[in-house]
Amino acid sequence: MLYPQKNKFIKWFFHHYILNLVKRNFRQVNFNFIEVSKNKSVLLLANHFSWWDGFLLYYINHKVLKKQFHVMVIEETVQKVSFFKYMGAFSVNKKTREILTSLDYAAKLLNDPENLVLIFPQGKLFSNFIDKVSFEKGLLKILQSAAGRFQIVHAATFIEGLQYKKPSVNVYLATAEAEYQNITDLQQAYQQHYNGAKMQQTKIAV
């Protein structure tokens, strides 16, 4: 497993790099403000549809949630993009037993109320406009290990170009209960949020 690394200069540089990257490539990033507790960490669950996902949610954390950003990333990706580890990325390898180490590490991060852990529960990329979002089972171990110490935030992100050269991003945020006994209930809660967000998205007209 690859762990996050600390380097203030590298983090400062790539923090501004990511914010500028998002601003340069998108016409606008729209989101709703939500309140999160200062006394609890945040488990951010999001749909996974593009290379941009981690950058966009880093931007959202900077603008709205304001926690110490961490994200679970496939090990191969962390190895290829070395600066990710300085921005809070830690690796997961679903093909080995090290996945348990990654899940335990995510739960440990959630013990600190200053932290945010971003996870893409689908486990791989899917279309931005799929109807059903399915979760992999490993997330349940994190919920059980860090029970009571964090709050869940659902994020559903959609990108539209419409008549503009640069696309716009819409991120729909909502807080949710943190106590789930099984993945099915959590998945259904996220699905309800996703369905509502997708309905709002398809009503957009210019």
C-alpha positions as CSV (number, residue, x, y, z in Angstrom):
1,M,0.0,0.0,0.0
2,L,1.2,3.5,-0.8
3,Y,0.6,6.1,1.9
4,P,0.2,9.9,1.6
5,Q,3.4,11.9,1.9
6,K,3.9,15.3,3.5
7,N,5.8,18.1,1.8
8,K,4.5,21.6,2.4
9,F,6.0,23.1,-0.7
10,I,4.9,20.4,-3.1
11,K,1.4,20.4,-1.6
12,W,1.2,24.2,-1.9
13,F,2.3,24.1,-5.5
14,F,-0.1,21.4,-6.6
15,H,-3.0,22.9,-4.5
16,H,-2.8,26.0,-6.7
17,Y,-2.1,23.9,-9.8
18,I,-5.4,21.9,-9.3
19,L,-7.5,25.0,-8.6
20,N,-6.2,26.7,-11.7
21,L,-6.5,23.5,-13.8
22,V,-10.2,23.3,-12.9
23,K,-10.8,27.0,-13.6
24,R,-9.0,26.9,-17.0
25,N,-10.9,23.8,-18.2
26,F,-14.4,24.5,-17.2
27,R,-16.7,27.4,-17.8
28,Q,-18.0,27.2,-14.3
29,V,-18.3,24.8,-11.3
30,N,-21.7,24.9,-9.7
31,F,-22.4,23.4,-6.3
32,N,-24.7,23.8,-3.3
33,F,-23.4,24.7,0.1
34,I,-24.0,22.3,3.0
35,E,-22.9,22.4,6.6
36,V,-20.6,19.8,8.1
37,S,-19.7,19.3,11.7
38,K,-16.3,20.5,13.0
39,N,-16.4,17.7,15.4
40,K,-16.6,14.9,12.9
41,S,-14.7,13.8,9.9
42,V,-16.3,13.5,6.5
43,L,-16.6,10.4,4.3
44,L,-17.3,11.8,0.9
45,L,-19.0,9.3,-1.5
46,A,-19.1,10.2,-5.2
47,N,-19.9,8.8,-8.6
48,H,-16.9,7.9,-10.7
49,F,-17.0,8.8,-14.4
50,S,-13.9,10.6,-15.5
51,W,-10.2,11.5,-15.0
52,W,-11.5,14.8,-13.5
53,D,-13.4,13.4,-10.5
54,G,-10.7,13.6,-7.9
55,F,-9.7,17.2,-9.0
56,L,-13.2,18.4,-9.0
57,L,-13.9,17.1,-5.5
58,Y,-10.7,18.5,-4.3
59,Y,-12.0,21.8,-5.5
60,I,-15.3,21.2,-3.8
61,N,-13.6,20.4,-0.5
62,H,-11.6,23.6,-0.8
63,K,-14.7,25.7,-1.4
64,V,-17.3,24.0,0.8
65,L,-16.2,21.2,3.2
66,K,-12.8,22.6,4.2
67,K,-11.3,19.4,5.6
68,Q,-7.9,17.8,5.2
69,F,-8.3,16.0,1.8
70,H,-7.6,12.3,1.4
71,V,-8.7,10.0,-1.5
72,M,-8.5,6.3,-2.1
73,V,-6.9,5.7,-5.5
74,I,-6.1,2.5,-7.4
75,E,-2.4,1.7,-6.8
76,E,-1.4,1.8,-10.4
77,T,-2.7,5.4,-10.7
78,V,-0.8,6.6,-7.6
79,Q,2.4,5.0,-9.1
80,K,1.9,6.8,-12.4
81,V,1.0,10.2,-11.1
82,S,3.5,10.7,-8.3
83,F,2.2,14.0,-7.0
84,F,-1.1,12.5,-6.0
85,K,0.4,11.2,-2.8
86,Y,1.3,14.7,-1.7
87,M,-2.4,15.7,-2.1
88,G,-3.7,13.0,0.3
89,A,-4.0,10.0,-2.0
90,F,-3.5,6.5,-0.6
91,S,-3.6,3.4,-2.7
92,V,-5.8,0.4,-2.8
93,N,-5.1,-2.9,-4.7
94,K,-8.3,-4.9,-4.9
95,K,-6.4,-8.0,-6.2
96,T,-4.5,-8.6,-3.0
97,R,-5.1,-8.8,0.7
98,E,-3.6,-5.3,1.0
99,I,-7.1,-4.1,0.3
100,L,-7.8,-4.7,4.0
101,T,-4.8,-2.5,5.0
102,S,-6.2,0.3,2.8
103,L,-9.7,0.0,4.3
104,D,-8.3,0.0,7.8
105,Y,-6.2,3.1,6.9
106,A,-9.3,4.9,5.6
107,A,-11.1,4.2,8.8
108,K,-8.2,5.4,10.8
109,L,-8.2,8.7,8.9
110,L,-11.9,9.1,9.8
111,N,-11.0,9.1,13.5
112,D,-9.7,12.6,13.1
113,P,-12.4,15.3,12.7
114,E,-10.1,17.4,10.6
115,N,-10.0,14.8,7.8
116,L,-12.1,14.1,4.7
117,V,-11.8,10.8,2.9
118,L,-13.1,10.6,-0.6
119,I,-14.1,7.2,-1.9
120,F,-15.6,6.2,-5.2
121,P,-17.8,3.2,-4.1
122,Q,-18.4,2.0,-7.7
123,G,-14.7,0.9,-7.8
124,K,-14.3,1.8,-11.5
125,L,-15.4,4.2,-14.1
126,F,-18.9,4.3,-15.4
127,S,-20.8,6.7,-17.7
128,N,-21.7,10.0,-16.3
129,F,-25.4,9.3,-16.9
130,I,-26.0,5.7,-15.8
131,D,-29.2,5.1,-14.1
132,K,-28.0,2.8,-11.3
133,V,-25.0,3.3,-9.0
134,S,-23.7,0.1,-7.5
135,F,-21.4,-0.1,-4.5
136,E,-18.6,-2.6,-3.9
137,K,-18.7,-4.3,-0.5
138,G,-15.4,-3.1,1.0
139,L,-16.9,0.2,2.1
140,L,-18.9,-1.6,4.8
141,K,-15.6,-2.4,6.7
142,I,-14.8,1.3,6.8
143,L,-18.3,2.1,8.2
144,Q,-18.0,-0.5,10.9
145,S,-14.4,0.4,11.9
146,A,-15.0,4.2,12.1
147,A,-18.6,4.0,13.4
148,G,-19.8,7.2,15.1
149,R,-16.8,9.3,14.3
150,F,-17.7,10.6,10.9
151,Q,-20.5,12.0,8.8
152,I,-21.4,11.0,5.3
153,V,-21.6,13.4,2.4
154,H,-23.1,12.3,-0.9
155,A,-21.8,14.0,-4.1
156,A,-23.3,13.5,-7.5
157,T,-21.3,15.2,-10.3
158,F,-22.4,15.9,-13.9
159,I,-20.7,17.6,-16.7
160,E,-22.6,19.4,-19.6
161,G,-21.2,21.3,-22.6
162,L,-24.5,22.6,-24.1
163,Q,-23.7,25.4,-26.5
164,Y,-20.5,26.5,-24.8
165,K,-16.9,25.6,-25.8
166,K,-16.0,24.8,-22.3
167,P,-18.3,22.5,-20.3
168,S,-19.8,23.3,-16.9
169,V,-19.7,21.1,-13.8
170,N,-22.6,20.7,-11.5
171,V,-21.9,19.0,-8.1
172,Y,-24.9,18.1,-6.0
173,L,-24.1,17.7,-2.3
174,A,-26.1,16.2,0.6
175,T,-25.4,15.1,4.1
176,A,-26.6,11.6,5.1
177,E,-26.8,9.3,8.1
178,A,-23.5,7.6,9.0
179,E,-24.9,4.5,10.6
180,Y,-25.6,1.8,8.1
181,Q,-25.7,-2.0,8.8
182,N,-25.2,-3.1,5.3
183,I,-24.1,-1.8,1.9
184,T,-27.6,-2.2,0.4
185,D,-29.1,0.5,2.6
186,L,-26.1,2.9,2.0
187,Q,-26.3,2.3,-1.7
188,Q,-30.1,3.0,-1.7
189,A,-29.5,6.2,0.2
190,Y,-26.9,7.3,-2.4
191,Q,-29.1,6.2,-5.3
192,Q,-31.9,8.4,-4.0
193,H,-29.6,11.4,-3.9
194,Y,-28.2,10.5,-7.4
195,N,-31.6,10.2,-8.9
196,G,-32.7,13.6,-7.5
197,A,-29.5,15.2,-8.7
198,K,-29.8,13.7,-12.2
199,M,-33.4,14.9,-12.4
200,Q,-32.2,18.4,-11.6
201,Q,-29.4,18.1,-14.2
202,T,-31.7,17.0,-17.0
203,K,-33.9,20.1,-16.4
204,I,-31.1,22.5,-17.2
205,A,-31.9,24.5,-20.3
206,V,-30.1,27.5,-21.8
